[in-house]
């Protein structure tokens, strides 16, 4: 276990929150709501989108695979769902939400969302006491926001952002829980 690997998740969550909020505040149009990916592709800020996505994904991967995973009893689900989430996150930057890549981008984003929810569930099943309860609550909220995003496309970004941030909080809680052992 690399104890230094406990900290990247905090930096990743911080960068994700402020990076995405900056993009939304600057580019979101209430009369023409779009997803975060569509904002990035349409507003010529794809480079910014990629940097935030790749840096945050890498920081989360460091904590998941070098700190959390080695201390778990049932590590296979965390490895599968964590790797799936990180792989999709990195690929989302490669394939922008426009033109010929739009369908592939949408498939990758849906798959990443599924992996985020399943990773939170895997943490809930692995952790004990209060941490388990927090992860179950987060998993429930993640599923709720995910369903709302699918059912209400017009307000997608309003569900997408809490979904993403709750996923990050889930990883943070898992890291803190493992650190407290």
Long-range contacts (C-beta under 8 A, 24 or more apart in sequence): 1-66, 1-67, 1-70, 1-71, 2-66, 2-67, 3-67, 5-62, 5-63, 5-66, 5-67, 6-63, 6-67, 6-175, 6-179, 7-63, 8-59, 8-60, 8-62, 8-63, 9-59, 9-60, 9-62, 9-63, 9-64, 9-67, 9-168, 9-171, 9-172, 9-175, 10-172, 11-59, 12-55, 12-56, 12-57, 12-58, 12-59, 12-60, 12-63, 12-168, 13-56, 13-165, 13-168, 13-169, 13-171, 13-172, 15-52, 15-55, 15-56, 15-59, 16-52, 16-56, 16-164, 16-165, 16-168, 17-165, 17-168, 19-48, 19-52, 19-56, 20-52, 20-161, 20-164, 21-161, 23-48, 23-49, 23-52, 24-157, 24-161, 28-157, 33-154, 33-155, 33-156, 33-157, 33-158, 34-156, 34-157, 35-97, 35-109, 35-156, 35-157, 35-160, 36-157, 36-160, 36-161, 36-164, 37-92, 37-96, 37-97, 37-105, 37-109, 38-97, 38-98, 39-157, 40-96, 40-97, 41-96, 41-97, 41-98, 42-98, 46-96, 49-93, 49-96, 50-93, 53-89, 53-90, 53-92, 53-93, 54-90, 54-93, 56-89, 57-86, 57-89, 57-90, 60-85, 60-86, 60-89, 60-168, 60-171, 61-86, 63-171, 63-175, 64-171, 67-175, 67-178, 67-179, 68-171, 68-174, 68-175, 68-178, 71-178, 71-181, 72-126, 72-178, 73-126, 74-122, 74-125, 74-126, 77-118, 77-122, 77-125, 78-119, 78-122, 78-123, 78-126, 81-115, 81-118, 81-119, 81-122, 82-115, 82-119, 84-111, 84-112, 84-115, 84-118, 85-112, 85-115, 85-116, 85-119, 85-167, 88-112, 88-115, 113-146, 113-163, 116-142, 116-163, 116-164, 116-167, 116-170, 117-142, 117-143, 117-146, 117-167, 119-167, 119-170, 119-171, 120-166, 120-167, 120-170, 123-170, 123-171, 123-173, 123-174, 123-177, 126-174, 127-173, 127-174, 127-177, 128-177, 131-173, 131-174, 131-176, 131-177, 131-180, 134-173, 135-170, 135-173, 135-174, 138-166, 138-169, 138-170, 138-173, 139-170, 141-166, 142-166, 142-167, 142-170
